[in-house]
Amino acid sequence: MPPPHRFLPAQALLILEGIRSKFNCIALTAEEVFNTTQRAATLKLPGGIIYDALLLTCARKIGAEQIYTWNARHFQMVAPDLAERILTP
């Protein structure tokens, strides 16, 4: 994340410690990771957008009604069909 939204590692850890009991961990299978990576490559999506694609695969897996990100543009590039669910906090 670019400043001023970037957290120091210690800050990120504190935040995660504070919220981890409120969230469920979503795991992807090897096949889901491969398919997501393959789709990103087919769409010629560059570099770190693969992480956005993996997060969106998790969101699809659980049927998320809302997806929050500071980088809505990249998320919408990966999943234009989810554009109305992608929100900036």
Distance bins in CASP14 RR format, pairs under 12 A and 6 or more apart:
PFRMAT RR
TARGET T0000
AUTHOR 0000-0000-0000
RMODE 2
METHOD distances of the structure
MODEL  1
1 7 1 0 0 1 0 0 0 0 0 0 0
1 8 0 0 0 0 0 1 0 0 0 0 0
1 11 0 0 0 0 0 1 0 0 0 0 0
1 12 0 0 0 0 0 1 0 0 0 0 0
1 51 0 0 0 0 0 1 0 0 0 0 0
1 69 0 0 0 0 0 1 0 0 0 0 0
1 70 1 0 0 1 0 0 0 0 0 0 0
1 71 0 0 0 0 1 0 0 0 0 0 0
1 74 0 0 0 0 0 1 0 0 0 0 0
2 70 0 0 0 0 1 0 0 0 0 0 0
2 71 0 0 0 0 1 0 0 0 0 0 0
3 70 0 0 0 0 0 1 0 0 0 0 0
4 70 0 0 0 0 0 1 0 0 0 0 0
5 11 0 0 0 0 0 1 0 0 0 0 0
5 12 0 0 0 0 0 1 0 0 0 0 0
5 69 0 0 0 0 0 1 0 0 0 0 0
5 70 1 0 1 0 0 0 0 0 0 0 0
5 71 0 0 0 0 1 0 0 0 0 0 0
5 88 0 0 0 0 0 1 0 0 0 0 0
5 89 0 0 0 0 1 0 0 0 0 0 0
6 12 0 0 0 0 1 0 0 0 0 0 0
6 70 0 0 0 0 0 1 0 0 0 0 0
7 13 0 0 0 0 1 0 0 0 0 0 0
7 14 0 0 0 0 1 0 0 0 0 0 0
7 15 1 0 0 1 0 0 0 0 0 0 0
7 16 0 0 0 0 1 0 0 0 0 0 0
7 70 0 0 0 0 0 1 0 0 0 0 0
8 14 0 0 0 0 1 0 0 0 0 0 0
8 15 0 0 0 0 0 1 0 0 0 0 0
9 15 0 0 0 0 0 1 0 0 0 0 0
9 16 0 0 0 0 0 1 0 0 0 0 0
10 16 0 0 0 0 0 1 0 0 0 0 0
10 17 0 0 0 0 0 1 0 0 0 0 0
11 17 0 0 0 0 0 1 0 0 0 0 0
11 18 0 0 0 0 0 1 0 0 0 0 0
12 18 0 0 0 0 0 1 0 0 0 0 0
12 19 0 0 0 0 0 1 0 0 0 0 0
12 20 0 0 0 0 0 1 0 0 0 0 0
13 19 0 0 0 0 0 1 0 0 0 0 0
13 20 0 0 0 0 0 1 0 0 0 0 0
14 20 0 0 0 0 0 1 0 0 0 0 0
15 22 0 0 0 0 0 1 0 0 0 0 0
15 23 0 0 0 0 0 1 0 0 0 0 0
16 22 0 0 0 0 0 1 0 0 0 0 0
16 23 0 0 0 0 1 0 0 0 0 0 0
16 25 0 0 0 0 0 1 0 0 0 0 0
17 23 0 0 0 0 0 1 0 0 0 0 0
23 58 0 0 0 0 0 1 0 0 0 0 0
23 62 0 0 0 0 0 1 0 0 0 0 0
23 64 0 0 0 0 0 1 0 0 0 0 0
24 58 0 0 0 0 0 1 0 0 0 0 0
24 61 0 0 0 0 0 1 0 0 0 0 0
24 62 1 0 0 1 0 0 0 0 0 0 0
24 64 0 0 0 0 0 1 0 0 0 0 0
25 58 0 0 0 0 1 0 0 0 0 0 0
25 61 0 0 0 0 0 1 0 0 0 0 0
25 62 0 0 0 0 0 1 0 0 0 0 0
26 32 0 0 0 0 0 1 0 0 0 0 0
26 54 0 0 0 0 0 1 0 0 0 0 0
26 55 0 0 0 0 1 0 0 0 0 0 0
26 56 0 0 0 0 0 1 0 0 0 0 0
26 57 0 0 0 0 1 0 0 0 0 0 0
26 58 1 0 1 0 0 0 0 0 0 0 0
26 59 0 0 0 0 1 0 0 0 0 0 0
26 60 0 0 0 0 1 0 0 0 0 0 0
26 61 1 0 1 0 0 0 0 0 0 0 0
26 62 1 0 1 0 0 0 0 0 0 0 0
26 63 0 0 0 0 0 1 0 0 0 0 0
26 64 0 0 0 0 1 0 0 0 0 0 0
27 33 0 0 0 0 1 0 0 0 0 0 0
27 54 0 0 0 0 0 1 0 0 0 0 0
27 57 0 0 0 0 0 1 0 0 0 0 0
27 58 0 0 0 0 1 0 0 0 0 0 0
27 61 0 0 0 0 1 0 0 0 0 0 0
27 62 0 0 0 0 0 1 0 0 0 0 0
28 34 0 0 0 0 1 0 0 0 0 0 0
28 35 0 0 0 0 1 0 0 0 0 0 0
28 36 1 0 0 1 0 0 0 0 0 0 0
28 37 0 0 0 0 0 1 0 0 0 0 0
28 53 0 0 0 0 0 1 0 0 0 0 0
28 54 1 0 0 1 0 0 0 0 0 0 0
28 55 0 0 0 0 0 1 0 0 0 0 0
28 56 0 0 0 0 0 1 0 0 0 0 0
28 57 1 0 0 1 0 0 0 0 0 0 0
28 58 1 0 0 1 0 0 0 0 0 0 0
28 59 0 0 0 0 0 1 0 0 0 0 0
28 60 0 0 0 0 0 1 0 0 0 0 0
28 61 1 0 0 1 0 0 0 0 0 0 0
28 62 0 0 0 0 0 1 0 0 0 0 0
29 35 0 0 0 0 1 0 0 0 0 0 0
29 36 0 0 0 0 0 1 0 0 0 0 0
29 54 0 0 0 0 0 1 0 0 0 0 0
29 57 0 0 0 0 0 1 0 0 0 0 0
29 58 0 0 0 0 0 1 0 0 0 0 0
29 61 0 0 0 0 1 0 0 0 0 0 0
30 36 0 0 0 0 0 1 0 0 0 0 0
30 37 0 0 0 0 0 1 0 0 0 0 0
31 37 0 0 0 0 0 1 0 0 0 0 0
31 38 0 0 0 0 0 1 0 0 0 0 0
31 57 0 0 0 0 0 1 0 0 0 0 0
31 61 0 0 0 0 0 1 0 0 0 0 0
32 38 0 0 0 0 0 1 0 0 0 0 0
32 39 0 0 0 0 0 1 0 0 0 0 0
32 53 0 0 0 0 0 1 0 0 0 0 0
32 54 0 0 0 0 1 0 0 0 0 0 0
32 56 0 0 0 0 0 1 0 0 0 0 0
32 57 1 0 1 0 0 0 0 0 0 0 0
32 58 0 0 0 0 1 0 0 0 0 0 0
32 60 0 0 0 0 1 0 0 0 0 0 0
32 61 1 0 0 1 0 0 0 0 0 0 0
33 39 0 0 0 0 0 1 0 0 0 0 0
33 40 0 0 0 0 0 1 0 0 0 0 0
33 50 0 0 0 0 1 0 0 0 0 0 0
33 51 0 0 0 0 0 1 0 0 0 0 0
33 53 0 0 0 0 1 0 0 0 0 0 0
33 54 1 0 0 1 0 0 0 0 0 0 0
33 55 0 0 0 0 0 1 0 0 0 0 0
33 57 1 0 0 1 0 0 0 0 0 0 0
33 58 0 0 0 0 0 1 0 0 0 0 0
33 61 0 0 0 0 0 1 0 0 0 0 0
34 40 0 0 0 0 0 1 0 0 0 0 0
34 41 0 0 0 0 0 1 0 0 0 0 0
34 50 0 0 0 0 0 1 0 0 0 0 0
34 53 0 0 0 0 0 1 0 0 0 0 0
34 54 0 0 0 0 0 1 0 0 0 0 0
34 57 0 0 0 0 0 1 0 0 0 0 0
35 41 0 0 0 0 0 1 0 0 0 0 0
35 42 0 0 0 0 0 1 0 0 0 0 0
35 53 0 0 0 0 0 1 0 0 0 0 0
35 54 0 0 0 0 0 1 0 0 0 0 0
35 57 1 0 0 1 0 0 0 0 0 0 0
35 60 0 0 0 0 0 1 0 0 0 0 0
35 61 0 0 0 0 0 1 0 0 0 0 0
36 42 0 0 0 0 0 1 0 0 0 0 0
36 43 0 0 0 0 0 1 0 0 0 0 0
36 45 0 0 0 0 0 1 0 0 0 0 0
36 49 0 0 0 0 0 1 0 0 0 0 0
36 50 1 0 0 1 0 0 0 0 0 0 0
36 51 0 0 0 0 0 1 0 0 0 0 0
36 52 0 0 0 0 0 1 0 0 0 0 0
36 53 1 0 1 0 0 0 0 0 0 0 0
36 54 1 0 1 0 0 0 0 0 0 0 0
36 55 0 0 0 0 1 0 0 0 0 0 0
36 56 0 0 0 0 1 0 0 0 0 0 0
36 57 1 0 1 0 0 0 0 0 0 0 0
36 58 0 0 0 0 1 0 0 0 0 0 0
36 59 0 0 0 0 0 1 0 0 0 0 0
36 60 0 0 0 0 1 0 0 0 0 0 0
36 61 0 0 0 0 0 1 0 0 0 0 0
36 78 0 0 0 0 1 0 0 0 0 0 0
36 79 0 0 0 0 0 1 0 0 0 0 0
37 43 0 0 0 0 0 1 0 0 0 0 0
37 45 0 0 0 0 1 0 0 0 0 0 0
37 47 0 0 0 0 0 1 0 0 0 0 0
37 48 0 0 0 0 0 1 0 0 0 0 0
37 49 0 0 0 0 0 1 0 0 0 0 0
37 50 1 0 0 1 0 0 0 0 0 0 0
37 51 0 0 0 0 0 1 0 0 0 0 0
37 53 1 0 0 1 0 0 0 0 0 0 0
37 54 0 0 0 0 1 0 0 0 0 0 0
37 57 0 0 0 0 1 0 0 0 0 0 0
37 78 0 0 0 0 0 1 0 0 0 0 0
38 45 0 0 0 0 0 1 0 0 0 0 0
38 50 0 0 0 0 0 1 0 0 0 0 0
38 53 0 0 0 0 0 1 0 0 0 0 0
38 57 0 0 0 0 0 1 0 0 0 0 0
39 45 0 0 0 0 1 0 0 0 0 0 0
39 49 0 0 0 0 0 1 0 0 0 0 0
39 50 0 0 0 0 1 0 0 0 0 0 0
39 53 1 0 0 1 0 0 0 0 0 0 0
39 54 0 0 0 0 0 1 0 0 0 0 0
39 56 0 0 0 0 0 1 0 0 0 0 0
39 57 0 0 0 0 1 0 0 0 0 0 0
39 60 0 0 0 0 0 1 0 0 0 0 0
39 77 0 0 0 0 0 1 0 0 0 0 0
39 78 0 0 0 0 1 0 0 0 0 0 0
39 79 0 0 0 0 1 0 0 0 0 0 0
40 46 0 0 0 0 1 0 0 0 0 0 0
40 47 0 0 0 0 1 0 0 0 0 0 0
40 48 0 0 0 0 1 0 0 0 0 0 0
40 49 1 0 0 1 0 0 0 0 0 0 0
40 50 1 0 1 0 0 0 0 0 0 0 0
40 51 0 0 0 0 1 0 0 0 0 0 0
40 52 0 0 0 0 1 0 0 0 0 0 0
40 53 1 0 1 0 0 0 0 0 0 0 0
40 54 0 0 0 0 1 0 0 0 0 0 0
40 55 0 0 0 0 0 1 0 0 0 0 0
40 56 0 0 0 0 0 1 0 0 0 0 0
40 57 0 0 0 0 1 0 0 0 0 0 0
40 74 0 0 0 0 0 1 0 0 0 0 0
40 77 0 0 0 0 1 0 0 0 0 0 0
40 78 1 0 0 1 0 0 0 0 0 0 0
40 79 0 0 0 0 0 1 0 0 0 0 0
41 47 0 0 0 0 0 1 0 0 0 0 0
41 49 0 0 0 0 0 1 0 0 0 0 0
41 50 0 0 0 0 1 0 0 0 0 0 0
41 53 0 0 0 0 1 0 0 0 0 0 0
42 53 0 0 0 0 0 1 0 0 0 0 0
42 78 0 0 0 0 0 1 0 0 0 0 0
43 49 0 0 0 0 1 0 0 0 0 0 0
43 50 0 0 0 0 0 1 0 0 0 0 0
43 52 0 0 0 0 0 1 0 0 0 0 0
43 53 0 0 0 0 1 0 0 0 0 0 0
43 74 0 0 0 0 0 1 0 0 0 0 0
43 77 1 0 0 1 0 0 0 0 0 0 0
43 78 1 0 0 1 0 0 0 0 0 0 0
43 79 0 0 0 0 0 1 0 0 0 0 0
43 80 0 0 0 0 0 1 0 0 0 0 0
44 50 0 0 0 0 0 1 0 0 0 0 0
44 77 0 0 0 0 0 1 0 0 0 0 0
44 78 0 0 0 0 0 1 0 0 0 0 0
45 51 0 0 0 0 0 1 0 0 0 0 0
45 52 0 0 0 0 1 0 0 0 0 0 0
45 53 1 0 0 1 0 0 0 0 0 0 0
45 54 0 0 0 0 0 1 0 0 0 0 0
45 56 0 0 0 0 0 1 0 0 0 0 0
45 74 0 0 0 0 1 0 0 0 0 0 0
45 75 0 0 0 0 0 1 0 0 0 0 0
45 76 0 0 0 0 0 1 0 0 0 0 0
45 77 1 0 0 1 0 0 0 0 0 0 0
45 78 1 0 0 1 0 0 0 0 0 0 0
45 79 0 0 0 0 0 1 0 0 0 0 0
46 52 0 0 0 0 0 1 0 0 0 0 0
46 53 0 0 0 0 0 1 0 0 0 0 0
46 74 0 0 0 0 1 0 0 0 0 0 0
46 77 0 0 0 0 1 0 0 0 0 0 0
46 78 0 0 0 0 0 1 0 0 0 0 0
47 53 0 0 0 0 0 1 0 0 0 0 0
47 74 0 0 0 0 0 1 0 0 0 0 0
47 77 0 0 0 0 0 1 0 0 0 0 0
47 78 0 0 0 0 0 1 0 0 0 0 0
48 54 0 0 0 0 1 0 0 0 0 0 0
48 55 0 0 0 0 0 1 0 0 0 0 0
48 71 0 0 0 0 0 1 0 0 0 0 0
48 74 0 0 0 0 1 0 0 0 0 0 0
48 77 0 0 0 0 0 1 0 0 0 0 0
48 78 0 0 0 0 0 1 0 0 0 0 0
49 55 0 0 0 0 0 1 0 0 0 0 0
49 56 0 0 0 0 0 1 0 0 0 0 0
49 69 0 0 0 0 0 1 0 0 0 0 0
49 71 0 0 0 0 1 0 0 0 0 0 0
49 73 0 0 0 0 0 1 0 0 0 0 0
49 74 1 0 1 0 0 0 0 0 0 0 0
49 75 0 0 0 0 1 0 0 0 0 0 0
49 76 0 0 0 0 0 1 0 0 0 0 0
49 77 1 0 0 1 0 0 0 0 0 0 0
49 78 1 0 0 1 0 0 0 0 0 0 0
49 79 0 0 0 0 0 1 0 0 0 0 0
50 56 0 0 0 0 0 1 0 0 0 0 0
50 57 0 0 0 0 0 1 0 0 0 0 0
50 74 0 0 0 0 0 1 0 0 0 0 0
50 77 0 0 0 0 0 1 0 0 0 0 0
50 78 0 0 0 0 1 0 0 0 0 0 0
51 57 0 0 0 0 0 1 0 0 0 0 0
51 58 0 0 0 0 0 1 0 0 0 0 0
51 69 0 0 0 0 0 1 0 0 0 0 0
51 71 0 0 0 0 0 1 0 0 0 0 0
51 74 0 0 0 0 1 0 0 0 0 0 0
51 75 0 0 0 0 0 1 0 0 0 0 0
51 78 0 0 0 0 1 0 0 0 0 0 0
52 58 0 0 0 0 0 1 0 0 0 0 0
52 59 0 0 0 0 0 1 0 0 0 0 0
52 67 0 0 0 0 0 1 0 0 0 0 0
52 69 1 0 0 1 0 0 0 0 0 0 0
52 70 0 0 0 0 0 1 0 0 0 0 0
52 71 1 0 0 1 0 0 0 0 0 0 0
52 72 0 0 0 0 0 1 0 0 0 0 0
52 73 0 0 0 0 1 0 0 0 0 0 0
52 74 1 0 1 0 0 0 0 0 0 0 0
52 75 1 0 1 0 0 0 0 0 0 0 0
52 76 0 0 0 0 1 0 0 0 0 0 0
52 77 0 0 0 0 1 0 0 0 0 0 0
52 78 1 0 1 0 0 0 0 0 0 0 0
52 79 0 0 0 0 1 0 0 0 0 0 0
52 82 0 0 0 0 0 1 0 0 0 0 0
52 86 0 0 0 0 1 0 0 0 0 0 0
53 59 0 0 0 0 0 1 0 0 0 0 0
53 60 0 0 0 0 0 1 0 0 0 0 0
53 74 0 0 0 0 1 0 0 0 0 0 0
53 75 0 0 0 0 1 0 0 0 0 0 0
53 76 0 0 0 0 0 1 0 0 0 0 0
53 77 0 0 0 0 1 0 0 0 0 0 0
53 78 1 0 1 0 0 0 0 0 0 0 0
53 79 1 0 0 1 0 0 0 0 0 0 0
53 82 0 0 0 0 0 1 0 0 0 0 0
54 60 0 0 0 0 0 1 0 0 0 0 0
54 61 0 0 0 0 0 1 0 0 0 0 0
54 75 0 0 0 0 0 1 0 0 0 0 0
54 78 0 0 0 0 1 0 0 0 0 0 0
54 79 0 0 0 0 0 1 0 0 0 0 0
55 61 0 0 0 0 0 1 0 0 0 0 0
55 62 0 0 0 0 0 1 0 0 0 0 0
55 64 0 0 0 0 1 0 0 0 0 0 0
55 67 1 0 0 1 0 0 0 0 0 0 0
55 68 0 0 0 0 0 1 0 0 0 0 0
55 69 1 0 0 1 0 0 0 0 0 0 0
55 71 0 0 0 0 0 1 0 0 0 0 0
55 74 0 0 0 0 0 1 0 0 0 0 0
55 75 1 0 0 1 0 0 0 0 0 0 0
55 78 0 0 0 0 1 0 0 0 0 0 0
55 79 0 0 0 0 1 0 0 0 0 0 0
55 82 0 0 0 0 0 1 0 0 0 0 0
55 86 0 0 0 0 0 1 0 0 0 0 0
56 62 0 0 0 0 0 1 0 0 0 0 0
56 63 0 0 0 0 0 1 0 0 0 0 0
56 64 0 0 0 0 1 0 0 0 0 0 0
56 67 1 0 0 1 0 0 0 0 0 0 0
56 69 0 0 0 0 1 0 0 0 0 0 0
56 71 0 0 0 0 0 1 0 0 0 0 0
56 72 0 0 0 0 0 1 0 0 0 0 0
56 74 0 0 0 0 1 0 0 0 0 0 0
56 75 1 0 0 1 0 0 0 0 0 0 0
56 76 0 0 0 0 1 0 0 0 0 0 0
56 77 0 0 0 0 0 1 0 0 0 0 0
56 78 1 0 1 0 0 0 0 0 0 0 0
56 79 1 0 1 0 0 0 0 0 0 0 0
56 80 0 0 0 0 0 1 0 0 0 0 0
56 81 0 0 0 0 0 1 0 0 0 0 0
56 82 1 0 0 1 0 0 0 0 0 0 0
56 83 0 0 0 0 0 1 0 0 0 0 0
56 85 0 0 0 0 1 0 0 0 0 0 0
56 86 0 0 0 0 1 0 0 0 0 0 0
57 63 0 0 0 0 0 1 0 0 0 0 0
57 64 0 0 0 0 0 1 0 0 0 0 0
57 67 0 0 0 0 0 1 0 0 0 0 0
57 75 0 0 0 0 0 1 0 0 0 0 0
57 78 0 0 0 0 1 0 0 0 0 0 0
57 79 0 0 0 0 1 0 0 0 0 0 0
57 82 0 0 0 0 0 1 0 0 0 0 0
58 64 0 0 0 0 1 0 0 0 0 0 0
58 67 0 0 0 0 1 0 0 0 0 0 0
58 79 0 0 0 0 0 1 0 0 0 0 0
59 65 0 0 0 0 1 0 0 0 0 0 0
59 66 0 0 0 0 1 0 0 0 0 0 0
59 67 1 0 1 0 0 0 0 0 0 0 0
59 68 0 0 0 0 0 1 0 0 0 0 0
59 69 0 0 0 0 1 0 0 0 0 0 0
59 75 0 0 0 0 1 0 0 0 0 0 0
59 78 0 0 0 0 0 1 0 0 0 0 0
59 79 0 0 0 0 1 0 0 0 0 0 0
59 81 0 0 0 0 0 1 0 0 0 0 0
59 82 1 0 0 1 0 0 0 0 0 0 0
59 85 1 0 0 1 0 0 0 0 0 0 0
59 86 0 0 0 0 1 0 0 0 0 0 0
59 87 0 0 0 0 0 1 0 0 0 0 0
60 67 0 0 0 0 1 0 0 0 0 0 0
60 75 0 0 0 0 0 1 0 0 0 0 0
60 78 0 0 0 0 0 1 0 0 0 0 0
60 79 1 0 0 1 0 0 0 0 0 0 0
60 81 0 0 0 0 1 0 0 0 0 0 0
60 82 1 0 0 1 0 0 0 0 0 0 0
60 85 0 0 0 0 0 1 0 0 0 0 0
63 82 0 0 0 0 1 0 0 0 0 0 0
63 85 0 0 0 0 1 0 0 0 0 0 0
64 75 0 0 0 0 0 1 0 0 0 0 0
64 79 0 0 0 0 0 1 0 0 0 0 0
64 82 0 0 0 0 1 0 0 0 0 0 0
64 85 1 0 0 1 0 0 0 0 0 0 0
64 86 0 0 0 0 1 0 0 0 0 0 0
64 87 0 0 0 0 0 1 0 0 0 0 0
65 82 0 0 0 0 0 1 0 0 0 0 0
65 84 0 0 0 0 0 1 0 0 0 0 0
65 85 1 0 0 1 0 0 0 0 0 0 0
65 86 0 0 0 0 0 1 0 0 0 0 0
65 87 0 0 0 0 0 1 0 0 0 0 0
66 72 0 0 0 0 0 1 0 0 0 0 0
66 75 0 0 0 0 0 1 0 0 0 0 0
66 82 0 0 0 0 0 1 0 0 0 0 0
66 84 0 0 0 0 1 0 0 0 0 0 0
66 85 1 0 1 0 0 0 0 0 0 0 0
66 86 0 0 0 0 1 0 0 0 0 0 0
66 87 1 0 1 0 0 0 0 0 0 0 0
66 88 0 0 0 0 0 1 0 0 0 0 0
66 89 0 0 0 0 0 1 0 0 0 0 0
67 74 0 0 0 0 0 1 0 0 0 0 0
67 75 1 0 0 1 0 0 0 0 0 0 0
67 76 0 0 0 0 0 1 0 0 0 0 0
67 78 0 0 0 0 0 1 0 0 0 0 0
67 79 0 0 0 0 1 0 0 0 0 0 0
67 81 0 0 0 0 0 1 0 0 0 0 0
67 82 1 0 0 1 0 0 0 0 0 0 0
67 83 0 0 0 0 1 0 0 0 0 0 0
67 84 0 0 0 0 0 1 0 0 0 0 0
67 85 1 0 1 0 0 0 0 0 0 0 0
67 86 1 0 1 0 0 0 0 0 0 0 0
67 87 1 0 0 1 0 0 0 0 0 0 0
67 88 0 0 0 0 0 1 0 0 0 0 0
67 89 0 0 0 0 0 1 0 0 0 0 0
68 75 0 0 0 0 1 0 0 0 0 0 0
68 85 0 0 0 0 1 0 0 0 0 0 0
68 86 0 0 0 0 1 0 0 0 0 0 0
68 87 1 0 1 0 0 0 0 0 0 0 0
68 88 1 0 0 1 0 0 0 0 0 0 0
68 89 1 0 1 0 0 0 0 0 0 0 0
69 75 1 0 1 0 0 0 0 0 0 0 0
69 76 0 0 0 0 1 0 0 0 0 0 0
69 77 0 0 0 0 0 1 0 0 0 0 0
69 78 0 0 0 0 0 1 0 0 0 0 0
69 79 0 0 0 0 0 1 0 0 0 0 0
69 82 0 0 0 0 0 1 0 0 0 0 0
69 83 0 0 0 0 0 1 0 0 0 0 0
69 85 0 0 0 0 0 1 0 0 0 0 0
69 86 1 0 0 1 0 0 0 0 0 0 0
69 87 1 0 0 1 0 0 0 0 0 0 0
69 88 1 0 0 1 0 0 0 0 0 0 0
69 89 0 0 0 0 1 0 0 0 0 0 0
70 86 0 0 0 0 0 1 0 0 0 0 0
70 87 0 0 0 0 0 1 0 0 0 0 0
70 88 1 0 0 1 0 0 0 0 0 0 0
70 89 1 0 0 1 0 0 0 0 0 0 0
71 77 0 0 0 0 1 0 0 0 0 0 0
71 78 0 0 0 0 0 1 0 0 0 0 0
71 86 0 0 0 0 1 0 0 0 0 0 0
71 87 0 0 0 0 0 1 0 0 0 0 0
71 88 0 0 0 0 1 0 0 0 0 0 0
71 89 0 0 0 0 0 1 0 0 0 0 0
72 78 0 0 0 0 0 1 0 0 0 0 0
72 79 0 0 0 0 0 1 0 0 0 0 0
72 80 0 0 0 0 0 1 0 0 0 0 0
72 82 0 0 0 0 0 1 0 0 0 0 0
72 83 0 0 0 0 1 0 0 0 0 0 0
72 84 0 0 0 0 0 1 0 0 0 0 0
72 85 0 0 0 0 0 1 0 0 0 0 0
72 86 1 0 1 0 0 0 0 0 0 0 0
72 87 1 0 0 1 0 0 0 0 0 0 0
72 88 1 0 1 0 0 0 0 0 0 0 0
72 89 0 0 0 0 0 1 0 0 0 0 0
73 79 0 0 0 0 0 1 0 0 0 0 0
73 80 0 0 0 0 0 1 0 0 0 0 0
73 83 0 0 0 0 0 1 0 0 0 0 0
73 86 0 0 0 0 1 0 0 0 0 0 0
73 88 0 0 0 0 1 0 0 0 0 0 0
74 80 0 0 0 0 0 1 0 0 0 0 0
74 83 0 0 0 0 0 1 0 0 0 0 0
74 86 0 0 0 0 1 0 0 0 0 0 0
74 88 0 0 0 0 0 1 0 0 0 0 0
75 81 0 0 0 0 0 1 0 0 0 0 0
75 82 1 0 0 1 0 0 0 0 0 0 0
75 83 0 0 0 0 1 0 0 0 0 0 0
75 84 0 0 0 0 0 1 0 0 0 0 0
75 85 0 0 0 0 1 0 0 0 0 0 0
75 86 1 0 1 0 0 0 0 0 0 0 0
75 87 0 0 0 0 1 0 0 0 0 0 0
75 88 0 0 0 0 1 0 0 0 0 0 0
76 82 1 0 0 1 0 0 0 0 0 0 0
76 83 1 0 1 0 0 0 0 0 0 0 0
76 84 0 0 0 0 1 0 0 0 0 0 0
76 85 0 0 0 0 0 1 0 0 0 0 0
76 86 1 0 1 0 0 0 0 0 0 0 0
76 87 0 0 0 0 0 1 0 0 0 0 0
76 88 0 0 0 0 0 1 0 0 0 0 0
77 83 0 0 0 0 1 0 0 0 0 0 0
77 86 0 0 0 0 0 1 0 0 0 0 0
78 86 0 0 0 0 1 0 0 0 0 0 0
79 85 0 0 0 0 1 0 0 0 0 0 0
79 86 1 0 0 1 0 0 0 0 0 0 0
80 86 0 0 0 0 1 0 0 0 0 0 0
END
